[in-house]
């Protein structure tokens, strides 16, 4: 498993670098130290910390609020949030490897779907599992204004 610098880990977690450094000093986060005394965080440790916090707490990146996705309703109940580990495309089909905690989920999708999703390594994505199928979703970048319905009189 790869190790990330404190800055890269803070960005992935959606928190400030100084906050992460405080958590490290307080012993809230397990790190590995280099020979030079620099802290490195494993992806498993980052996933452990993210799992403890609410979605709104990890929705920030570089100080900018990232909205929760616009998927309003979906029949697939098993939604697994993770990070894109690898994206490959060959001809009509593509492959997405999603890291969810310490597990890797692989989905085979069409190349067209892959180009629409515009997934890159490190992006956040959802794996939606229904029966024997796995779908990959990407949440919208900006929320739409809520739809207001008129009351009938």
N, C-alpha and C positions, 0 to 999 in steps of 0.2 A: 504494500500500500504506500502511496506517495505521501511525502511530508510537505506541508505548505509553510511559507513564512508567516509571521504574525500579521503582517499587512494583508497578504493574500487571504488568509483565514478570516480576518475581520471583514474584508470586502465580501467574501462568500457568505458569511453569516449575517451581513447587513447591519453591522454595528461599527462603532468607531474604533480606531486603532488603540486609542488611550483606554477605552473601556475594556478591550480585550487584554491589554497589558495589566490593568488592575485585577481582572479576574485571574490572570496567571499568577500575580504576586500573592493574591489571597488564597491560592490553591484550589480554585473552583474548576480549573481546567488543567488536564494532564498534558504536559509537553515533553518533548525531547530536546535536550540542549546540545548545541554543536560544541566543538572544541573551543571556539571563540566565545561561547557563552550566549549565543543567540538561540531563541526558542523556535521550535518547529512543531506544528500540530498535524496529527494524522487526520485523514478524512473521516475515519471512524469516530474520532473525538468530536469533530465538527458536527457530524450527524447526530451524535448523542446530545450535544448542547442544543442543536436546532429542534430536536424532538421534544425537548422540555419546554420550549417557548411556544407561544401562540403564533399563528400565521402572521398577524399584524406586526409582531415584534421582529420577524425576520424578513419583512417585506421591504426593508430599506436597503438601498445600495448607494454608496457614496453620498449619503445625506439626502437622497431624493426618495420620496415615497414611491414605491412601486405598487400599483393597484393589485388587488386580488382579481383573479381572472373573471371573465365575463361569461363563463359557462353557468347559466342560470339553473338549469335542470338537466339531469342526465339519468338514463335508466341504469347505467352501470354503477353499481354501488361500491365496488372495490377500486378506489382511486389511490394510487401510490405516488407520492411526490418524491422526486429525486433529481439528480444532476446527470447531464449527458456525459458519458464516459467516452463514447466513440460514435461517429457517424460515417457509414460507408455506403457508396452507391455504385451499382454496376448494372448497366442496361435498364431493364424495366423495374428492378427491385432495389431496395435499399435496406440497410440494417442500422438500427439504433440500439446502442447499449446504454442502459440507464442504471446509475448507481443509486440504490435505495438502501440507506444504512450501510451495512457491510455486505449486502447482496448485489448481484448484477442481474438485471433483467434484459433480455434481448428480444427485440421486436423486429419482424420483417414487414416492411411497408412498401408501397409503390414509390418509385423515384419521383413521380409528380407530387405525392403527399410530402415527401421529404423536402422538395424544393419549396413548397408552400409553407412548411413549418419553419424553414430557415434556421434549423438547429445547428449549433456549434458546440464543441466540447466545452463543458463548464456551465452551459445554460441550464436553467431550471425547467423541468418538464413534468408532466403527469403521465403515468401509465394507467390506463383504464382497462380493467379486466372484466370481461363478461363471458361467461361460459368458457369456451375454449379459445376465445379471441382476445388479443391484447391490442389496444389502440394507444397511440401516443398523442398527447395534446399539448399545446403551448398556450398559455394564458395571454390575454390581450395586454398590450403595453399601456394603454390609457383607458380608463373607464368611460363608458358612455353616460350621458345624463340620464337619471332615472325617468322612466316613462310615467307620466301622470295621467291617471284616468279620470274622466269627468263623472261626477255622480249623476245618476238618473233621478229625475224628480217625478 
